[in-house]
């Protein structure tokens, strides 16, 4: 190369930083000594060796195994898959049981509540409302026999009466009517005097027709000297209730197994 000229042209003013700034910049530059360079090379070689080893292990992991080892791995994988499948089936069965059990329990609860309400009305434990008849039997002379009123009750039951009230008493399947002292009768141990006012829930037309059958309940009361009348109602209420005694001897029959 050509030798540098002895006298270089002076640089324009402000083109180079002051000498102090150049010195400071050189002192701040990172300098790598021989030991640092060697350490860097060794780290690079180690990283390369690790990558090569990982790739070789991944590529040759299964190819280096014996046939018996491969069969063992396959069996283990199959068993694990079967176990997971059985567990999934078990969880699904549990889910279905919970869903079905919830539905069945709710249906059983609804049925039990409906049955309790029905039995409560029939047994006289609960008030009732619905269509029916209001029957009034006037007997100013007290000549209507107890058997005639009992016949009236039986005719109402045969015509489908579901709830019955006589004056202030709730009538049930165990109710009875006998002759009393004076002008009235005794119903379930309670003295009842005329006029006899019946509230009956059931089909109004059916029960009304049953009362007027020739030789039936109304005809018998008229023969005794009483005056019965019936009025069909679209809606009436039976507020009277009674306490049903617990059975002394009867118990529910246990359901048969199977």
Phi and psi in degrees as GROMACS dihedral restraints (atoms count N, CA, C in turn):
[ dihedral_restraints ]
;  ai    aj    ak    al  type     phi  dphi    fc
    3     4     5     6     1   -72.0    20    10
    4     5     6     7     1   141.8    20    10
    6     7     8     9     1   -65.9    20    10
    7     8     9    10     1   143.2    20    10
    9    10    11    12     1   -65.7    20    10
   10    11    12    13     1   143.7    20    10
   12    13    14    15     1   -62.5    20    10
   13    14    15    16     1   148.7    20    10
   15    16    17    18     1   -65.8    20    10
   16    17    18    19     1   -35.7    20    10
   18    19    20    21     1  -122.4    20    10
   19    20    21    22     1   110.4    20    10
   21    22    23    24     1   -83.3    20    10
   22    23    24    25     1   151.6    20    10
   24    25    26    27     1   -69.5    20    10
   25    26    27    28     1   137.6    20    10
   27    28    29    30     1   -64.9    20    10
   28    29    30    31     1   140.0    20    10
   30    31    32    33     1   -73.8    20    10
   31    32    33    34     1   149.7    20    10
   33    34    35    36     1   -60.4    20    10
   34    35    36    37     1   152.9    20    10
   36    37    38    39     1   -62.9    20    10
   37    38    39    40     1   134.6    20    10
   39    40    41    42     1    82.6    20    10
   40    41    42    43     1     0.8    20    10
   42    43    44    45     1   -75.6    20    10
   43    44    45    46     1   -32.2    20    10
   45    46    47    48     1  -117.2    20    10
   46    47    48    49     1   149.1    20    10
   48    49    50    51     1   -71.9    20    10
   49    50    51    52     1   162.2    20    10
   51    52    53    54     1   -59.5    20    10
   52    53    54    55     1   156.4    20    10
   54    55    56    57     1   -58.0    20    10
   55    56    57    58     1   -35.1    20    10
   57    58    59    60     1   -65.0    20    10
   58    59    60    61     1   -37.9    20    10
   60    61    62    63     1   -69.4    20    10
   61    62    63    64     1   -37.9    20    10
   63    64    65    66     1   -63.9    20    10
   64    65    66    67     1   -38.8    20    10
   66    67    68    69     1   -66.4    20    10
   67    68    69    70     1   -41.9    20    10
   69    70    71    72     1   -64.9    20    10
   70    71    72    73     1   -39.5    20    10
   72    73    74    75     1   -63.8    20    10
   73    74    75    76     1   -40.9    20    10
   75    76    77    78     1   -66.3    20    10
   76    77    78    79     1   -32.6    20    10
   78    79    80    81     1   -72.7    20    10
   79    80    81    82     1   -24.5    20    10
   81    82    83    84     1   -88.7    20    10
   82    83    84    85     1   -11.4    20    10
   84    85    86    87     1   -68.3    20    10
   85    86    87    88     1   136.2    20    10
   87    88    89    90     1   -67.4    20    10
   88    89    90    91     1   136.5    20    10
   90    91    92    93     1  -119.5    20    10
   91    92    93    94     1   125.2    20    10
   93    94    95    96     1   -96.0    20    10
   94    95    96    97     1   121.8    20    10
   96    97    98    99     1   -87.7    20    10
   97    98    99   100     1  -178.6    20    10
   99   100   101   102     1   -65.7    20    10
  100   101   102   103     1   -38.1    20    10
  102   103   104   105     1   -66.9    20    10
  103   104   105   106     1   -39.7    20    10
  105   106   107   108     1   -66.5    20    10
  106   107   108   109     1   -39.3    20    10
  108   109   110   111     1   -63.2    20    10
  109   110   111   112     1   -41.6    20    10
  111   112   113   114     1   -65.4    20    10
  112   113   114   115     1   -39.8    20    10
  114   115   116   117     1   -64.9    20    10
  115   116   117   118     1   -38.1    20    10
  117   118   119   120     1   -64.7    20    10
  118   119   120   121     1   -41.2    20    10
  120   121   122   123     1   -63.7    20    10
  121   122   123   124     1   -43.4    20    10
  123   124   125   126     1   -63.6    20    10
  124   125   126   127     1   -40.5    20    10
  126   127   128   129     1   -62.8    20    10
  127   128   129   130     1   -40.0    20    10
  129   130   131   132     1   -63.8    20    10
  130   131   132   133     1   -42.6    20    10
  132   133   134   135     1   -65.2    20    10
  133   134   135   136     1   -38.9    20    10
  135   136   137   138     1   -66.2    20    10
  136   137   138   139     1   -42.2    20    10
  138   139   140   141     1   -62.9    20    10
  139   140   141   142     1   -40.4    20    10
  141   142   143   144     1   -63.1    20    10
  142   143   144   145     1   -41.6    20    10
  144   145   146   147     1   -64.0    20    10
  145   146   147   148     1   -39.1    20    10
  147   148   149   150     1   -64.3    20    10
  148   149   150   151     1   -45.3    20    10
  150   151   152   153     1   -60.6    20    10
  151   152   153   154     1   -44.2    20    10
  153   154   155   156     1   -61.6    20    10
  154   155   156   157     1   -41.8    20    10
  156   157   158   159     1   -65.7    20    10
  157   158   159   160     1   -41.7    20    10
  159   160   161   162     1   -63.5    20    10
  160   161   162   163     1   -44.9    20    10
  162   163   164   165     1   -63.4    20    10
  163   164   165   166     1   -39.9    20    10
  165   166   167   168     1   -66.4    20    10
  166   167   168   169     1   -39.5    20    10
  168   169   170   171     1   -65.7    20    10
  169   170   171   172     1   -40.9    20    10
  171   172   173   174     1   -65.0    20    10
  172   173   174   175     1   -42.7    20    10
  174   175   176   177     1   -74.1    20    10
  175   176   177   178     1   -34.1    20    10
  177   178   179   180     1  -107.7    20    10
  178   179   180   181     1     7.9    20    10
  180   181   182   183     1   -58.5    20    10
  181   182   183   184     1   -50.0    20    10
  183   184   185   186     1   -83.6    20    10
  184   185   186   187     1   -30.3    20    10
  186   187   188   189     1   -69.5    20    10
  187   188   189   190     1   -22.3    20    10
  189   190   191   192     1   -89.0    20    10
  190   191   192   193     1    -6.2    20    10
  192   193   194   195     1   -82.3    20    10
  193   194   195   196     1   152.6    20    10
  195   196   197   198     1   -76.7    20    10
  196   197   198   199     1   165.4    20    10
  198   199   200   201     1   -62.2    20    10
  199   200   201   202     1   -40.2    20    10
  201   202   203   204     1   -63.4    20    10
  202   203   204   205     1   -36.0    20    10
  204   205   206   207     1   -69.0    20    10
  205   206   207   208     1   -40.0    20    10
  207   208   209   210     1   -62.7    20    10
  208   209   210   211     1   -41.1    20    10
  210   211   212   213     1   -63.0    20    10
  211   212   213   214     1   -40.4    20    10
  213   214   215   216     1   -62.3    20    10
  214   215   216   217     1   -43.0    20    10
  216   217   218   219     1   -63.1    20    10
  217   218   219   220     1   -41.4    20    10
  219   220   221   222     1   -63.7    20    10
  220   221   222   223     1   -42.8    20    10
  222   223   224   225     1   -63.5    20    10
  223   224   225   226     1   -42.6    20    10
  225   226   227   228     1   -63.0    20    10
  226   227   228   229     1   -42.7    20    10
  228   229   230   231     1   -63.5    20    10
  229   230   231   232     1   -40.5    20    10
  231   232   233   234     1   -64.8    20    10
  232   233   234   235     1   -42.5    20    10
  234   235   236   237     1   -63.5    20    10
  235   236   237   238     1   -42.1    20    10
  237   238   239   240     1   -63.3    20    10
  238   239   240   241     1   -40.3    20    10
  240   241   242   243     1   -63.7    20    10
  241   242   243   244     1   -42.2    20    10
  243   244   245   246     1   -64.1    20    10
  244   245   246   247     1   -40.5    20    10
  246   247   248   249     1   -64.0    20    10
  247   248   249   250     1   -42.7    20    10
  249   250   251   252     1   -63.8    20    10
  250   251   252   253     1   -38.4    20    10
  252   253   254   255     1   -66.3    20    10
  253   254   255   256     1   -41.5    20    10
  255   256   257   258     1   -63.9    20    10
  256   257   258   259     1   -39.6    20    10
  258   259   260   261     1   -64.1    20    10
  259   260   261   262     1   -40.9    20    10
  261   262   263   264     1   -63.4    20    10
  262   263   264   265     1   -41.7    20    10
  264   265   266   267     1   -63.4    20    10
  265   266   267   268     1   -41.2    20    10
  267   268   269   270     1   -63.1    20    10
  268   269   270   271     1   -42.6    20    10
  270   271   272   273     1   -64.7    20    10
  271   272   273   274     1   -38.2    20    10
  273   274   275   276     1   -66.5    20    10
  274   275   276   277     1   -40.9    20    10
  276   277   278   279     1   -63.2    20    10
  277   278   279   280     1   -41.6    20    10
  279   280   281   282     1   -61.6    20    10
  280   281   282   283     1   -41.9    20    10
  282   283   284   285     1   -61.5    20    10
  283   284   285   286     1   -45.5    20    10
  285   286   287   288     1   -64.0    20    10
  286   287   288   289     1   -39.1    20    10
  288   289   290   291     1   -63.3    20    10
  289   290   291   292     1   -41.1    20    10
  291   292   293   294     1   -63.4    20    10
  292   293   294   295     1   -44.7    20    10
  294   295   296   297     1   -65.1    20    10
  295   296   297   298     1   -48.6    20    10
  297   298   299   300     1   -65.2    20    10
  298   299   300   301     1   -41.2    20    10
  300   301   302   303     1   -62.7    20    10
  301   302   303   304     1   -40.1    20    10
  303   304   305   306     1   -64.0    20    10
  304   305   306   307     1   -44.2    20    10
  306   307   308   309     1   -65.6    20    10
  307   308   309   310     1   -44.9    20    10
  309   310   311   312     1   -64.4    20    10
  310   311   312   313     1   -40.8    20    10
  312   313   314   315     1   -63.3    20    10
  313   314   315   316     1   -42.1    20    10
  315   316   317   318     1   -66.1    20    10
  316   317   318   319     1   -41.4    20    10
  318   319   320   321     1   -63.9    20    10
  319   320   321   322     1   -41.6    20    10
  321   322   323   324     1   -64.8    20    10
  322   323   324   325     1   -39.7    20    10
  324   325   326   327     1   -64.5    20    10
  325   326   327   328     1   -43.8    20    10
  327   328   329   330     1   -61.9    20    10
  328   329   330   331     1   -43.1    20    10
  330   331   332   333     1   -64.4    20    10
  331   332   333   334     1   -40.4    20    10
  333   334   335   336     1   -64.9    20    10
  334   335   336   337     1   -41.5    20    10
  336   337   338   339     1   -66.1    20    10
  337   338   339   340     1   -40.9    20    10
  339   340   341   342     1   -64.6    20    10
  340   341   342   343     1   -42.1    20    10
  342   343   344   345     1   -64.8    20    10
  343   344   345   346     1   -39.9    20    10
  345   346   347   348     1   -63.7    20    10
  346   347   348   349     1   -39.6    20    10
  348   349   350   351     1   -65.3    20    10
  349   350   351   352     1   -43.2    20    10
  351   352   353   354     1   -63.2    20    10
  352   353   354   355     1   -47.4    20    10
  354   355   356   357     1   -64.7    20    10
  355   356   357   358     1   -34.3    20    10
  357   358   359   360     1   -64.4    20    10
  358   359   360   361     1   -37.6    20    10
  360   361   362   363     1   -71.1    20    10
  361   362   363   364     1   -46.8    20    10
  363   364   365   366     1   -65.6    20    10
  364   365   366   367     1   -34.7    20    10
  366   367   368   369     1   -83.2    20    10
  367   368   369   370     1    -8.7    20    10
  369   370   371   372     1    85.8    20    10
  370   371   372   373     1     9.0    20    10
  372   373   374   375     1   -79.4    20    10
  373   374   375   376     1   -22.0    20    10
  375   376   377   378     1  -119.7    20    10
  376   377   378   379     1   144.8    20    10
  378   379   380   381     1   -63.0    20    10
  379   380   381   382     1   163.1    20    10
  381   382   383   384     1  -143.6    20    10
  382   383   384   385     1   158.6    20    10
  384   385   386   387     1  -148.0    20    10
  385   386   387   388     1   155.4    20    10
  387   388   389   390     1   156.4    20    10
  388   389   390   391     1  -176.8    20    10
  390   391   392   393     1   -73.1    20    10
  391   392   393   394     1   158.4    20    10
  393   394   395   396     1   172.0    20    10
  394   395   396   397     1  -148.8    20    10
  396   397   398   399     1  -127.2    20    10
  397   398   399   400     1   146.6    20    10
  399   400   401   402     1  -111.0    20    10
  400   401   402   403     1   123.2    20    10
  402   403   404   405     1  -117.4    20    10
  403   404   405   406     1   132.5    20    10
  405   406   407   408     1  -123.0    20    10
  406   407   408   409     1   127.6    20    10
  408   409   410   411     1  -117.1    20    10
  409   410   411   412     1   107.9    20    10
  411   412   413   414     1   -89.1    20    10
  412   413   414   415     1   140.0    20    10
  414   415   416   417     1  -149.0    20    10
  415   416   417   418     1    71.7    20    10
  417   418   419   420     1   -63.2    20    10
  418   419   420   421     1   -26.0    20    10
  420   421   422   423     1   -97.2    20    10
  421   422   423   424     1    -3.1    20    10
  423   424   425   426     1    67.2    20    10
  424   425   426   427     1    39.8    20    10
  426   427   428   429     1  -105.9    20    10
  427   428   429   430     1    -7.8    20    10
  429   430   431   432     1   -73.8    20    10
  430   431   432   433     1   124.9    20    10
  432   433   434   435     1   -76.8    20    10
  433   434   435   436     1   154.5    20    10
  435   436   437   438     1   -61.7    20    10
  436   437   438   439     1   -37.2    20    10
  438   439   440   441     1   -64.9    20    10
  439   440   441   442     1   -28.9    20    10
  441   442   443   444     1   -70.0    20    10
  442   443   444   445     1   -40.1    20    10
  444   445   446   447     1   -68.4    20    10
  445   446   447   448     1   -37.8    20    10
  447   448   449   450     1   -66.0    20    10
  448   449   450   451     1   -37.2    20    10
  450   451   452   453     1   -63.9    20    10
  451   452   453   454     1   -38.9    20    10
  453   454   455   456     1   -59.9    20    10
  454   455   456   457     1   -44.3    20    10
  456   457   458   459     1   -63.0    20    10
  457   458   459   460     1   -42.5    20    10
  459   460   461   462     1   -66.0    20    10
  460   461   462   463     1   -37.0    20    10
  462   463   464   465     1   -65.8    20    10
  463   464   465   466     1   -38.5    20    10
  465   466   467   468     1   -63.6    20    10
  466   467   468   469     1   -43.0    20    10
  468   469   470   471     1   -63.2    20    10
  469   470   471   472     1   -42.9    20    10
  471   472   473   474     1   -64.6    20    10
  472   473   474   475     1   -26.6    20    10
  474   475   476   477     1   -87.5    20    10
  475   476   477   478     1     1.9    20    10
  477   478   479   480     1   100.3    20    10
  478   479   480   481     1    20.9    20    10
  480   481   482   483     1   -62.7    20    10
  481   482   483   484     1   133.4    20    10
  483   484   485   486     1  -106.3    20    10
  484   485   486   487     1   -25.6    20    10
  486   487   488   489     1  -149.3    20    10
  487   488   489   490     1   137.0    20    10
  489   490   491   492     1  -137.4    20    10
  490   491   492   493     1   138.8    20    10
  492   493   494   495     1  -132.5    20    10
  493   494   495   496     1   131.0    20    10
  495   496   497   498     1  -114.5    20    10
  496   497   498   499     1   115.6    20    10
  498   499   500   501     1    52.2    20    10
  499   500   501   502     1  -113.2    20    10
  501   502   503   504     1  -104.6    20    10
  502   503   504   505     1    10.1    20    10
  504   505   506   507     1  -107.8    20    10
  505   506   507   508     1   136.6    20    10
  507   508   509   510     1   -84.3    20    10
  508   509   510   511     1   127.5    20    10
  510   511   512   513     1   -96.6    20    10
  511   512   513   514     1   135.0    20    10
  513   514   515   516     1  -127.8    20    10
  514   515   516   517     1  -174.4    20    10
  516   517   518   519     1   -66.2    20    10
  517   518   519   520     1   -23.3    20    10
  519   520   521   522     1   -95.7    20    10
  520   521   522   523     1     4.3    20    10
  522   523   524   525     1   -69.3    20    10
  523   524   525   526     1   151.0    20    10
  525   526   527   528     1  -137.2    20    10
  526   527   528   529     1   158.6    20    10
  528   529   530   531     1  -132.6    20    10
  529   530   531   532     1   124.1    20    10
  531   532   533   534     1  -132.4    20    10
  532   533   534   535     1   166.4    20    10
  534   535   536   537     1   -68.3    20    10
  535   536   537   538     1   140.3    20    10
  537   538   539   540     1  -112.4    20    10
  538   539   540   541     1   178.8    20    10
  540   541   542   543     1   -82.2    20    10
  541   542   543   544     1   138.2    20    10
  543   544   545   546     1    84.5    20    10
  544   545   546   547     1  -139.1    20    10
  546   547   548   549     1   -88.6    20    10
  547   548   549   550     1   -15.6    20    10
  549   550   551   552     1  -107.0    20    10
  550   551   552   553     1  -162.8    20    10
  552   553   554   555     1  -128.3    20    10
  553   554   555   556     1   173.7    20    10
  555   556   557   558     1  -115.8    20    10
  556   557   558   559     1   123.5    20    10
  558   559   560   561     1  -117.5    20    10
  559   560   561   562     1   116.7    20    10
  561   562   563   564     1    52.5    20    10
  562   563   564   565     1    39.2    20    10
  564   565   566   567     1    84.2    20    10
  565   566   567   568     1     1.6    20    10
  567   568   569   570     1  -114.2    20    10
  568   569   570   571     1   132.0    20    10
  570   571   572   573     1   -72.7    20    10
  571   572   573   574     1   131.5    20    10
  573   574   575   576     1  -128.2    20    10
  574   575   576   577     1   130.1    20    10
  576   577   578   579     1  -111.4    20    10
  577   578   579   580     1   153.5    20    10
  579   580   581   582     1   -70.9    20    10
  580   581   582   583     1   159.7    20    10
  582   583   584   585     1   -71.6    20    10
  583   584   585   586     1   148.9    20    10
  585   586   587   588     1   -95.6    20    10
  586   587   588   589     1   115.3    20    10
  588   589   590   591     1  -108.0    20    10
  589   590   591   592     1   120.9    20    10
  591   592   593   594     1  -108.5    20    10
  592   593   594   595     1   134.6    20    10
  594   595   596   597     1  -113.8    20    10
  595   596   597   598     1   123.3    20    10
  597   598   599   600     1  -133.2    20    10
  598   599   600   601     1   126.1    20    10
  600   601   602   603     1  -102.3    20    10
  601   602   603   604     1   129.1    20    10
  603   604   605   606     1   168.6    20    10
  604   605   606   607     1  -166.4    20    10
  606   607   608   609     1   -73.2    20    10
  607   608   609   610     1   116.2    20    10
  609   610   611   612     1   -60.9    20    10
  610   611   612   613     1   -45.3    20    10
  612   613   614   615     1   -65.9    20    10
  613   614   615   616     1   -44.7    20    10
  615   616   617   618     1   -61.7    20    10
  616   617   618   619     1   -47.5    20    10
  618   619   620   621     1   -68.9    20    10
  619   620   621   622     1   -37.1    20    10
  621   622   623   624     1   -62.9    20    10
  622   623   624   625     1   -43.0    20    10
  624   625   626   627     1   -64.9    20    10
  625   626   627   628     1   -37.0    20    10
  627   628   629   630     1   -64.1    20    10
  628   629   630   631     1   -33.9    20    10
  630   631   632   633     1   -67.6    20    10
  631   632   633   634     1   -28.5    20    10
  633   634   635   636     1   -98.8    20    10
  634   635   636   637     1    10.9    20    10
  636   637   638   639     1   -62.0    20    10
  637   638   639   640     1   134.1    20    10
  639   640   641   642     1   -56.1    20    10
  640   641   642   643     1   129.6    20    10
  642   643   644   645     1    79.2    20    10
  643   644   645   646     1     7.7    20    10
  645   646   647   648     1   -89.7    20    10
  646   647   648   649     1  -152.6    20    10
  648   649   650   651     1   -63.4    20    10
  649   650   651   652     1   -47.9    20    10
  651   652   653   654     1   -68.3    20    10
  652   653   654   655     1   -37.9    20    10
  654   655   656   657     1   -63.1    20    10
  655   656   657   658     1   -38.7    20    10
  657   658   659   660     1   -66.1    20    10
  658   659   660   661     1   -41.7    20    10
  660   661   662   663     1   -65.1    20    10
  661   662   663   664     1   -38.9    20    10
  663   664   665   666     1   -65.1    20    10
  664   665   666   667     1   -38.2    20    10
  666   667   668   669     1   -64.1    20    10
  667   668   669   670     1   -31.1    20    10
  669   670   671   672     1   -72.8    20    10
  670   671   672   673     1   -23.5    20    10
  672   673   674   675     1   115.3    20    10
  673   674   675   676     1     4.7    20    10
  675   676   677   678     1   -92.5    20    10
  676   677   678   679     1   170.7    20    10
  678   679   680   681     1  -127.3    20    10
  679   680   681   682     1   103.0    20    10
  681   682   683   684     1   -94.0    20    10
  682   683   684   685     1   144.0    20    10
  684   685   686   687     1  -137.9    20    10
  685   686   687   688     1   150.8    20    10
  687   688   689   690     1  -134.4    20    10
  688   689   690   691     1   138.4    20    10
  690   691   692   693     1  -127.8    20    10
  691   692   693   694     1   125.7    20    10
  693   694   695   696     1   -76.6    20    10
  694   695   696   697     1   138.3    20    10
  696   697   698   699     1  -125.0    20    10
  697   698   699   700     1   136.7    20    10
  699   700   701   702     1   -74.3    20    10
  700   701   702   703     1   -27.3    20    10
  702   703   704   705     1  -154.7    20    10
  703   704   705   706     1   130.3    20    10
  705   706   707   708     1  -147.3    20    10
  706   707   708   709     1   162.4    20    10
  708   709   710   711     1  -120.2    20    10
  709   710   711   712     1   143.5    20    10
  711   712   713   714     1  -117.8    20    10
  712   713   714   715     1   100.0    20    10
  714   715   716   717     1   -83.9    20    10
  715   716   717   718     1   -23.4    20    10
  717   718   719   720     1   -68.2    20    10
  718   719   720   721     1   142.8    20    10
  720   721   722   723     1  -133.7    20    10
  721   722   723   724     1   171.3    20    10
  723   724   725   726     1  -147.5    20    10
  724   725   726   727     1   156.2    20    10
  726   727   728   729     1   -87.1    20    10
  727   728   729   730     1   128.4    20    10
  729   730   731   732     1   -91.9    20    10
  730   731   732   733     1   122.9    20    10
  732   733   734   735     1   -69.6    20    10
  733   734   735   736     1   149.1    20    10
  735   736   737   738     1   -70.2    20    10
  736   737   738   739     1   140.7    20    10
  738   739   740   741     1   -65.4    20    10
  739   740   741   742     1   139.8    20    10
  741   742   743   744     1   -84.7    20    10
  742   743   744   745     1   -32.3    20    10
  744   745   746   747     1  -120.8    20    10
  745   746   747   748     1   -33.5    20    10
  747   748   749   750     1   -80.0    20    10
  748   749   750   751     1   140.3    20    10
  750   751   752   753     1  -132.5    20    10
  751   752   753   754     1   155.6    20    10
  753   754   755   756     1   -62.2    20    10
  754   755   756   757     1   141.0    20    10
  756   757   758   759     1   -76.7    20    10
  757   758   759   760     1   127.1    20    10
  759   760   761   762     1   -66.8    20    10
  760   761   762   763     1   137.8    20    10
  762   763   764   765     1   -66.5    20    10
  763   764   765   766     1   146.2    20    10
  765   766   767   768     1   -72.1    20    10
  766   767   768   769     1   138.6    20    10
  768   769   770   771     1   -74.2    20    10
  769   770   771   772     1   143.3    20    10
